[in-house]
Amino acid sequence: MSPYLTDEPSSPISCTCLHNAAPHFNKDPDILPDSLDPFTITASSGFMPSHSPKLQLPAGFEQVSTLVDAMPVQKLDGNPGLLATYDFGPTVDQGVLPDLTSKIDSLVASDGKPDLASVTAIFRDYSFLSSAYLLEPCYERQSQGLEGYGLGRQVLPACLAGPLVKTAKLLDIPPFMAYAAAYSLYNYRVEDPAIGTDQYSNLRMIRAFQHGLDPKSSEAGFVLTHVDMVKHSGGLISGSAQLLDAILVNDKHKVIDAFSLLLDTMHVVEQSMETMWTNSKPKDYLGYRTFIFGITNQSMFPDGVIYEGQNDGKPMFVRGESGANDSIIPLLDGLLEIPMPDNPLTDTLKEFRGYRPKPHRDFLAGVRQEADAVGVREYCCQDTETAVCYLKLLDHVRSFRWRHWMFAREYIIKRSDHPTATGGSPIIRWLPNQLFAVMDLMRDVWDGIDDASKQGVGANVTAMMAEAIGQRRKLQKEVDRWCQERAQ
C-alpha cells in the first residue's frame, strides 16, 4: 500500500495532497456507495467509473428515456429516429417532455446522500438531448452537403436546461456534453457480463446520436475505443503513486519498477488507441461529430446559448465534448513535469481541466503538486538508467499525442475547413502546442546525457530519439503549411 494513500499518512510532504486527492484509492470499487461520484479514483478502476454505468434512469424519468430512445438517426431496433428526419427539435418544442428538475432532489442513495450514480445517468441523457436539440439544424445542413454549419438553436428550453444545470451542479462539472460523464466513459455497457470489458467486441454504447447503437458503426468505434483504452488506466494510477513513493524515499530499484509498470501500461493503451483506424472510419467522423461541438468559440453559437430559466437569462458559453478531456496524458504531463509554453493555447489546456470529473481533477492536481514537491524530473535525470526510463515514458506521451494529431489531420483537417475543434480550440495549432512541448523536453533530457553514456543506452533508445527529433521538424513543417493554406 502506498504511504501516500493509507488512512494514516506517514509523510508530511505527501499525505495531505495525494491522500486527500484519492481517499478511496486502495478500496474495492464494488463496495463504494452510489453517493460517491462514479469517477471516484481507485487503483483497480483507474479513470473508469468505479461501477458500471447505469443503463436505466430512475422511476419518474420514463419520459426522458422514451425521448432519448427515439432520438438517434438510427434507433436500437434499426429504424430511423427523430434526428433522421430532423424532427427532434420540433418534437421537444411541442411539449412532450415536462420539466423534471424538481425530481432530481428525490434521488437519494442508501446512505442518505444524493445518489450521484443516478445523477450522472440523468446528466448523460440530458446532455444527449440538449446537444441534439441545439445542433440538429447544423446536422441537417451538413447532411445536405451545404457549406458550413450555419447556426444552431440559440435557446435551450427549460425542460432540458433545468435538469442539465441541476445535475451538473451536483457533479461539479459544466452543464454540457462531457467526455467522461456523458459521451464516452459513462456511456458503455457490456453485452455479456461474464466477459465484461475484457474484449472490445463485448462493448456497446448506451446512447448515440447517429448510428452508434450499432456496435459496428464508426460512432460506436469512436466512443468504445476510448473506453477500451481507459480501462487500462489503473496501471497508470498505481504506477504514478509508486513512482512518487520511490523517489520520496530515494529507492532507485522501486523507481525502475514503477517505470516498468507505467511503460507496460502505456504500451497496452497505445495498442488499443491504434485500433481507432479500423473501429471508426475517418470518412464517417464528421457526421456524428456535429453533435459534440460546444458553444465556446463556435460559429454556430456566436452569442452563446440562453439556458431558459438559468443564469439570470444571460447566455452561457461552455466547451464541447473532446477526447482532450481524457485524463491519461494529463496524468503523465503532471507526473513527468512536462513544461508547457506560456501562451493562449496552454491557457485552453488548463481550462479543459475543469471539464473532467471532480475526482479526476483532484487526483491530477495532487499528482502535479507531489511531482513538483519531490522533483521527479530532476531526480530522474541524475543518472543515465533513470533518465532513459524517463525518456521512454516521455516518448509514450509523444507517441500518443502524435497519433492524436494524425487522427485530427485525417479525420478532420483534410475533410473540413471549420477552424475549431469540438472543444473550441484551434484545430491546427492546439495539439502541436503540447506535442512540441514534449518533443523539446525529450531533446533537452537527451542533450543532458554525456556522449560516453549515450554509447551504452542501446540502439533502440538512440533510434527513439532520432525519430522524435525528426518528427519535431516534420510537425513544424506540417503546421506551417496548414496555417498558411488556411490563413490561421
For each residue, the residues with C-beta under 8 A, 3 or more apart:
1: 5 6 26
2: 5 6 25 26 241 242 245
3: 6 9 10 11 14 15 245 248
4: 9 11 14 15 18 19 241 244 245 370
5: 1 2 18 19 22 25 26 241
6: 1 2 3 9 10 19 26
7:
8:
9: 3 4 6 12 14 15 16 19
10: 3 6 15
11: 3 4 14 15 248
12: 9 15 16
13: 248 370 373 374
14: 3 4 9 11 17 18 19 244 248 370 373 374
15: 3 4 9 10 11 12 18 19 20
16: 9 12 19 20
17: 14 20 21 366 369 370 373
18: 4 5 14 15 21 22 241 244 366 367 369 370
19: 4 5 6 9 14 15 16 22 23
20: 15 16 17 23 362 366
21: 17 18 41 362 363 365 366 367
22: 5 18 19 25 41 42 237 359 362 363 366
23: 19 20
24: 27 29 32 36 40 41 42 50
25: 2 5 22 41 42 43 237 241
26: 1 2 5 6 42 43
27: 24 31 32 42
28: 31 32 42 44
29: 24 32 40 42 44 45 50 51
30: 51
31: 27 28
32: 24 27 28 29 36 40 42 50 51
33: 36 109 110 111 113
34: 51 109 110 115 116 117 118
35: 109 110 111 112 113 114 115 116
36: 24 32 33 40 50 116
37: 40 116 120 171 357 358 359
38: 49 50 51 53 116 117 120 181 186 357
39: 47 48 49 50 180 181 185 357 358 359 360
40: 24 29 32 36 37 45 50 359
41: 21 22 24 25 45 46 47 237 359 360 362 363
42: 22 24 25 26 27 28 29 32 45 46 50 234
43: 25 26 46 234 237 238 241
44: 28 29 234
45: 29 40 41 42 48 49 50 234
46: 41 42 43 230 231 232 233 234 235 236 237
47: 39 41 180 185 230 233 237 326 327 328 360
48: 39 45 185 227 230 231 233 234
49: 38 39 45 52 53 185 186
50: 24 29 32 36 38 39 40 42 45
51: 29 30 32 34 38 117
52: 49 189 190
53: 38 49 120 121 124 186 187 188 189 206
54: 57 117 118 120 121
55: 121 189 206
56: 65 121
57: 54 61 62 64 65 118 121 122 125
58: 61 107 115 118 121 122
59: 62
60: 100 103 106
61: 57 58 64 65 100 103 122 125
62: 57 59 65 66
63: 66 67 96 97 98 100
64: 57 61 67 68 97 100 122 125 126 129
65: 56 57 61 62 68 69 125
66: 62 63 69 70
67: 63 64 70 71 91 92 96 97 129
68: 64 65 71 125 128 129 207
69: 65 66 75 76
70: 66 67 75 81 82 91
71: 67 68 81 82 83 88 128 129 132 209
72: 75 81 83 207 208 209 210 211 212 213
73: 80 81 83 84 209 210 211
74: 78 79 80 81 84 210 211 213 214 217
75: 69 70 72 78 79 80 81 213
76: 69 213
77:
78: 74 75 214
79: 74 75
80: 73 74 75 84 85
81: 70 71 72 73 74 75 84 88
82: 70 71 85 87 88 91
83: 71 72 73 86 87 88 132 136 139 209 210
84: 73 74 80 81
85: 80 82
86: 83 89 136 137 139 140
87: 82 83 90 91
88: 71 81 82 83 91 92 132 133 136
89: 86 92 93 133 136 137 153
90: 87 93 94
91: 67 70 82 87 88 94 96
92: 67 88 89 96 97 129 133 157 159 160
93: 89 90 157
94: 90 91
95: 98 159
96: 63 67 91 92
97: 63 64 67 92 100 129 159 160
98: 63 95 159
99: 102 158 159 162 163
100: 60 61 63 64 97 103 104 159 162 163
101: 104 162 163 166
102: 99 105
103: 60 61 100 106 107
104: 100 101 107 119 122 163 166 167 170
105: 102
106: 60 103
107: 58 103 104 114 115 118 119 122
108: 112 113 114 115
109: 33 34 35 112 113 114 115 116 117
110: 33 34 35
111: 33 35
112: 35 108 109
113: 33 35 108 109
114: 35 107 108 109 119 170
115: 34 35 58 107 108 109 118 119
116: 34 35 36 37 38 109 119 120 170 171
117: 34 38 51 54 109 120 121
118: 34 54 57 58 107 115 121 122
119: 104 107 114 115 116 122 123 167 170 171
120: 37 38 53 54 116 117 123 124 167 171 181 186
121: 53 54 55 56 57 58 117 118 124 125 186
122: 57 58 61 64 104 107 118 119 125 126 163 167
123: 119 120 126 127 164 167 168 171 173 178 181 182
124: 53 120 121 127 128 181 182 186 187 206 207
125: 57 61 64 65 68 121 122 128 129 207
126: 64 122 123 129 130 160 163 164 167
127: 123 124 130 131 164 176 177 178 181 182 183
128: 68 71 124 125 131 132 177 182 207 209
129: 64 67 68 71 92 97 125 126 132 133 160
130: 126 127 133 134 156 160 161 164 176 177
131: 127 128 134 135 176 177 209 291 292 321
132: 71 83 88 128 129 135 136 209 291
133: 88 89 92 129 130 136 153 156 157 160
134: 130 131 152 153 156 295 301 305
135: 131 132 138 139 152 153 290 291 293 300
136: 83 86 88 89 132 133 139 140 152 153
137: 86 89 140 141 150 151 152 153
138: 135 141 142 149 150 151 152 290 293 300
139: 83 86 135 136 142 143 287 290 291
140: 86 136 137 143 144
141: 137 138 144 146 148 149 150
142: 138 139 145 146 149 286 287 290
143: 139 140 287
144: 140 141
145: 142
146: 141 142 150
147:
148: 141 299 418
149: 138 141 142 152 290 293 299 300 418
150: 137 138 141 146 300
151: 137 138 154 300 301 302
152: 134 135 136 137 138 149 300 301 305
153: 89 133 134 135 136 137 156 305
154: 151 301 303 305 306
155: 305 306 308
156: 130 133 134 153 160 161 164 305 306 307 308
157: 92 93 133 160 161 308
158: 99 161 162 308 309
159: 92 95 97 98 99 100 162 163
160: 92 97 126 129 130 133 156 157 163 164
161: 130 156 157 158 164 165 175 307 308 309 310
162: 99 100 101 158 159 165 166 309 310
163: 99 100 101 104 122 126 159 160 166 167
164: 123 126 127 130 156 160 161 167 168 175 176 307
165: 161 162 168 169 175 307 310
166: 101 104 162 163 169 170
167: 104 119 120 122 123 126 163 164 170 171 175
168: 123 164 165 171 172 173 174 175 176
169: 165 166 172 175
170: 104 114 116 119 166 167
171: 37 116 119 120 123 167 168 181 357 358
172: 168 169 358
173: 123 168 178 181 354 355 356 357 358
174: 168 178 318 319 354 355
175: 161 164 165 167 168 169 307 310 316 318
176: 127 130 131 164 168 294 295 318 319 320
177: 127 128 130 131 182 183 291 292 294 320 321
178: 123 127 173 174 181 182 183 321 325 355
179: 182 183 184 185 226 321 322 323 325 326 355 356
180: 39 47 184 185 186 325 326 327 356 357 360
181: 38 39 120 123 124 127 171 173 178 185 186 357
182: 123 124 127 128 177 178 179 186 187 321
183: 127 177 178 179 187 223 292 321
184: 179 180 187 188 223 226 227 321 323
185: 39 47 48 49 179 180 181 188 226 227 230
186: 38 49 53 120 121 124 180 181 182
187: 53 124 182 183 184 205 206 207 223
188: 53 184 185 197 203 204 205 206 223 224 227
189: 52 53 55 203 204 205 206
190: 52 193 195 196 197 202 203 204
191: 195 202 203 204
192: 195 196 202
193: 190 196
194:
195: 190 191 192 198 199 202
196: 190 192 193 202
197: 188 190 202 203 227 228 231
198: 195 202
199: 195 202 203
200: 203 224 225 228 272 275 279
201: 215
202: 190 191 192 195 196 197 198 199
203: 188 189 190 191 197 199 200 215 224 227 228
204: 188 189 190 191 213 215 220 224
205: 187 188 189 208 212 213 215 219 220 223 224
206: 53 55 124 187 188 189
207: 68 72 124 125 128 187 212
208: 72 205 211 212 213 217 219 220 223 288
209: 71 72 73 83 128 131 132 212 219 288 291 292
210: 72 73 74 83 217 219 287 288 291
211: 72 73 74 208 214 217 218 219 220 288
212: 72 205 207 208 209 217 219 220 223 288
213: 72 74 75 76 204 205 208 217 220
214: 74 78 211 217 220
215: 201 203 204 205 220 224
216: 220 221
217: 74 208 210 211 212 213 214 220 221 284
218: 211 221 222 279 280 281 284 285 288
219: 205 208 209 210 211 212 222 223 280 284 287 288
220: 204 205 208 211 212 213 214 215 216 217 223 224 279 280
221: 216 217 218 224 225 276 278 279 280 281
222: 218 219 225 226 276 279 280 285 288
223: 183 184 187 188 205 208 212 219 220 226 227
224: 188 200 203 204 205 215 220 221 227 228 279
225: 200 221 222 228 229 272 273 275 276 279 280
226: 179 184 185 222 223 229 230 323 326
227: 48 184 185 188 197 203 223 224 230 231
228: 197 200 203 224 225 231 272 275
229: 225 226 232 233 269 272 273 326 328
230: 46 47 48 185 226 227 233 326 328
231: 46 48 197 227 228
232: 46 229 235 236 265 268 269 272
233: 46 47 48 229 230 236 237 265 269 327 328
234: 42 43 44 45 46 48 237 238
235: 46 232 238 239 261 262 264 265 268
236: 46 232 233 239 240 262 265 266 269 328 331 332
237: 22 25 41 43 46 47 233 234 240 241 331 363
238: 43 234 235 241 242 261
239: 235 236 242 243 258 259 261 262 265
240: 236 237 243 244 258 262 331 335 367
241: 2 4 5 18 25 43 237 238 244 245
242: 2 238 239 245 246 254 257 258 261
243: 239 240 246 247 255 258 259 262 335 376
244: 4 14 18 240 241 247 248 335 367 370 371 374 376
245: 2 3 4 241 242 248 249 254 258
246: 242 243 249 251 252 254 255 257 258
247: 243 244 250 255 374 375 376 379 380
248: 3 11 13 14 244 245 374
249: 245 246 254
250: 247
251: 246 254 255
252: 246 255 256 385 386
253: 256 257
254: 242 245 246 249 251 257 258
255: 243 246 247 251 252 258 259 379 380 386 389
256: 252 253 259 260 385 386 389
257: 242 246 253 254 260 261
258: 239 240 242 243 245 246 254 255 261 262
259: 239 243 255 256 262 263 386 389 390 392 393
260: 256 257 263 264
261: 235 238 239 242 257 258 264 265
262: 235 236 239 240 243 258 259 265 266 332 393
263: 259 260 266 267 389 392 393 396
264: 235 260 261 267 268
265: 232 233 235 236 239 261 262 268 269
266: 236 262 263 269 270 332 393 396 400
267: 263 264 270 271 396
268: 232 235 264 265 271 272
269: 229 232 233 236 265 266 272 273 328 400
270: 266 267 273 274 396 399 400 403
271: 267 268 274 275
272: 200 225 228 229 232 268 269 275
273: 225 229 269 270 276 400 403
274: 270 271 277 403
275: 200 225 228 271 272 278 279
276: 221 222 225 273 279 280 407
277: 274 280 282
278: 221 275
279: 200 218 220 221 222 224 225 275 276
280: 218 219 220 221 222 225 276 277 284 285
281: 218 221 284 285
282: 277 285 410 411 415
283: 415
284: 217 218 219 280 281 287 288
285: 218 222 280 281 282 288 289 411 412 415
286: 142 289 290 411 412 415 416
287: 139 142 143 210 219 284 290
288: 208 209 210 211 212 218 219 222 284 285 291 292
289: 285 286 292 293 412 422
290: 135 138 139 142 149 286 287 293
291: 131 132 135 139 177 209 210 288
292: 131 177 183 209 288 289 320 321 322 422
293: 135 138 149 289 290 298 300 320 422
294: 176 177 297 298 318 319 320 321 422 423 424
295: 134 176 298 301 304 305 316 317 318 319 320
296: 317 318 319 320 423 424
297: 294 420 424 425
298: 293 294 295 301 320 420 424
299: 148 149 302 418
300: 135 138 149 150 151 152 293
301: 134 151 152 154 295 298 304 305 317
302: 151 299
303: 154 315
304: 295 301 315 316 317
305: 134 152 153 154 155 156 295 301 315 316 317
306: 154 155 156 313 314 315 316
307: 156 161 164 165 175 310 311 316
308: 155 156 157 158 161
309: 158 161 162
310: 161 162 165 175 307 316
311: 307 314 315 316
312:
313: 306
314: 306 311
315: 303 304 305 306 311
316: 175 295 304 305 306 307 310 311
317: 295 296 301 304 305
318: 174 175 176 294 295 296
319: 174 176 294 295 296 322 351 352 355 423 424
320: 176 177 292 293 294 295 296 298 422 423 424
321: 131 177 178 179 182 183 184 292 294 325 422 423
322: 179 292 319 325 352 355 421 422 423 425
323: 179 184 226 326 404
324: 349 352 421 423 425
325: 178 179 180 321 322 352 355 356 423
326: 47 179 180 226 229 230 323 329 330
327: 47 180 233 330 331 356 360 363 364
328: 47 229 230 233 236 269 331 332 400
329: 326 332 333 397 400 401
330: 326 327 333 334 353 356 364
331: 236 237 240 327 328 334 335 363 364 367
332: 236 262 266 328 329 335 336 338 393 396 397
333: 329 330 336 338 340 397 434
334: 330 331 337 364 365 367 368 371
335: 240 243 244 331 332 367 368 371 376
336: 332 333 371 376 377 390 393 394 397
337: 334 371 372 376 377
338: 332 333 394 397 437 438 441
339: 437 441
340: 333 346 349 433 434 437
341: 345 346 433 436 437
342: 346
343: 346 347 433
344: 347 348
345: 341 348 349 425 426 429 430 433
346: 340 341 342 343 349 350 433
347: 343 344 350 351
348: 344 345 351 352 423 424 425 430
349: 324 340 345 346 352 353 430 433 434
350: 346 347 353
351: 319 347 348 354 355
352: 319 322 324 325 348 349 355 356 423
353: 330 349 350 356 361 364
354: 173 174 351 361
355: 173 174 178 179 319 322 325 351 352 423
356: 173 179 180 325 327 330 352 353 360 361 364
357: 37 38 39 171 173 180 181 360 361
358: 37 39 171 172 173 361 362
359: 22 37 39 40 41 362 363
360: 39 41 47 180 327 356 357 363 364
361: 353 354 356 357 358 364 365
362: 20 21 22 41 358 359 365 366
363: 21 22 41 237 327 331 359 360 366 367
364: 327 330 331 334 353 356 360 361 367 368
365: 21 334 361 362 368 369
366: 17 18 20 21 22 362 363 369 370
367: 18 21 240 244 331 334 335 363 364 370 371
368: 334 335 364 365 371 372
369: 17 18 365 366 372 373
370: 4 13 14 17 18 244 366 367 373 374
371: 244 334 335 336 337 367 368 374 375 376 377
372: 337 368 369 375
373: 13 14 17 369 370
374: 13 14 244 247 248 370 371 379
375: 247 371 372 378 379
376: 243 244 247 335 336 337 371 379 380
377: 336 337 371 380 381 390
378: 375 381 382
379: 247 255 374 375 376 382 386
380: 247 255 376 377 386 387 389 390
381: 377 378 386 387 390 445 448
382: 378 379 386 387
383: 386 387
384: 387 388 449 453 456 457
385: 252 256 388 389
386: 252 255 256 259 379 380 381 382 383 389 390
387: 380 381 382 383 384 390 391 445 448 449
388: 384 385 391 392 457 461
389: 255 256 259 263 380 385 386 392 393
390: 259 336 377 380 381 386 387 393 394 445
391: 387 388 394 395 442 445 446 461 464 465
392: 259 263 388 389 395 396 461 464
393: 259 262 263 266 332 336 389 390 396 397
394: 336 338 390 391 397 398 438 441 442 445
395: 391 392 398 399 442 464 468
396: 263 266 267 270 332 392 393 399 400
397: 329 332 333 336 338 393 394 400 401 438
398: 394 395 401 402 435 438 439 442 468 471
399: 270 395 396 402 403
400: 266 269 270 273 328 329 396 397 403 404
401: 329 397 398 404 405 431 434 435 438
402: 398 399 405 406 435 471 475
403: 270 273 274 399 400 406 407
404: 323 400 401 407 408 431
405: 401 402 408 409 431 432 435 475
406: 402 403 409 410
407: 276 403 404 410 411 412
408: 404 405 411 412 413 421 427 431
409: 405 406 412 413 414 478
410: 282 406 407 413 414
411: 282 285 286 407 408 415
412: 285 286 289 407 408 409 415 416 421 427
413: 408 409 410 416 427 428 482
414: 409 410
415: 282 283 285 286 411 412
416: 286 412 413
417: 486
418: 148 149 299 427
419: 426 427 428 486 488
420: 297 298 424 425 426 427
421: 322 324 408 412 424 425 426 427 430
422: 289 292 293 294 320 321 322
423: 294 296 319 320 321 322 324 325 348 352 355
424: 294 296 297 298 319 320 348 420 421
425: 297 322 324 345 348 420 421 430
426: 345 419 420 421 429 430 488
427: 408 412 413 418 419 420 421 430
428: 413 419 432 479 482 483 486 488
429: 345 426 432 433 479 483 488
430: 345 348 349 421 425 426 427 433 434
431: 401 404 405 408 434 435
432: 405 428 429 435 436 475 476 479
433: 340 341 343 345 346 349 429 430 436 437
434: 333 340 349 401 430 431 437 438
435: 398 401 402 405 431 432 438 439 475
436: 341 432 433 439 440 472 475 476
437: 338 339 340 341 433 434 440 441
438: 338 394 397 398 401 434 435 441 442
439: 398 435 436 442 443 468 469 471 472 475
440: 436 437 443 444 472
441: 338 339 394 437 438 444 445
442: 391 394 395 398 438 439 445 446 465 468
443: 439 440 446 447 465 468 469 472
444: 440 441 447 448
445: 381 387 390 391 394 441 442 448 449
446: 391 442 443 449 454 465
447: 443 444
448: 381 387 444 445
449: 384 387 445 446 453 454 457
450: 453 454
451: 454 455
452: 455 456
453: 384 449 450 456 457
454: 446 449 450 451 457 462
455: 451 452
456: 384 452 453
457: 384 388 449 453 454 461 462
458: 461 462
459: 462 463
460: 463 464
461: 388 391 392 457 458 464 465
462: 454 457 458 459 465 466
463: 459 460 466 467
464: 391 392 395 460 461 467 468
465: 391 442 443 446 461 462 468 469
466: 462 463 469 470
467: 463 464 470 471
468: 395 398 439 442 443 464 465 471 472
469: 439 443 465 466 472 473
470: 466 467 473 474
471: 398 402 439 467 468 474 475
472: 436 439 440 443 468 469 475 476
473: 469 470 476 477
474: 470 471 477 478
475: 402 405 432 435 436 439 471 472 478 479
476: 432 436 472 473 479 480
477: 473 474 480 481
478: 409 474 475 481 482
479: 428 429 432 475 476 482 483
480: 476 477 483 484
481: 477 478 484 485
482: 413 428 478 479 485 486 488
483: 428 429 479 480 486 487 488
484: 480 481 487
485: 481 482
486: 417 419 428 482 483
487: 483 484
488: 419 426 428 429 482 483
